[in-house]
Structure formats: structure tokens, C-alpha cells
């Protein structure tokens, strides 16, 4: 899911309801791309249509939170 012309960076991504031990390290071009890449492989709980993800850039420690609608693929920042 990386952009062909963009630089990739390493991100640790995990679902908010899971602790950081369940994080995956991904190489992507952006925080958003890392969140979507994680969600594409994530098996959500049966009762949920949405997942909240914490994405941390390995090199800087910066974090972002995203909510992803698993039905539509729509992604938004957490409030």
C-alpha cells in the first residue's frame, strides 16, 4: 500500500482495545497508509463494524489514532 514515489517509514500499529504487545511493525508512506494496511489484515470482533487503531512512527515516537469503518473503509482521526 506504499506510494511508489514516496519514502516509507516504520510504524507500530495496534488496535486500541489490544495492548501494545499485539502491535505489528509495518513499512508505509504515511500514518494513514499504515492504519489501512493493518486493518486490511485485522480480524475484527464479530460485534464490531469499526476499529480504532493507534499508529506510532518508530523513528519519532509520534502517535496518531484512527477510526476505520470496516464496511466502507472510511478513515477518520479519533477525537
Residue, then its C-alpha position, 0 to 999 in steps of 0.5 A: x500500500x506504499x506510494x511508489x514515489x514516496x519514502x516509507x517509514x516504520x510504524x507500530x500499529x495496534x488496535x486500541x482495545x489490544x495492548x501494545x504487545x499485539x502491535x505489528x511493525x509495518x513499512x508505509x508512506x504515511x500514518x494513514x497508509x499504515x492504519x489501512x494496511x493493518x486493518x486490511x489484515x485485522x480480524x475484527x470482533x464479530x460485534x464490531x463494524x469499526x476499529x480504532x487503531x493507534x499508529x506510532x512512527x518508530x523513528x519519532x515516537x509520534x502517535x496518531x489514532x484512527x477510526x476505520x469503518x470496516x464496511x466502507x473503509x472510511x478513515x477518520x482521526x479519533x477525537 
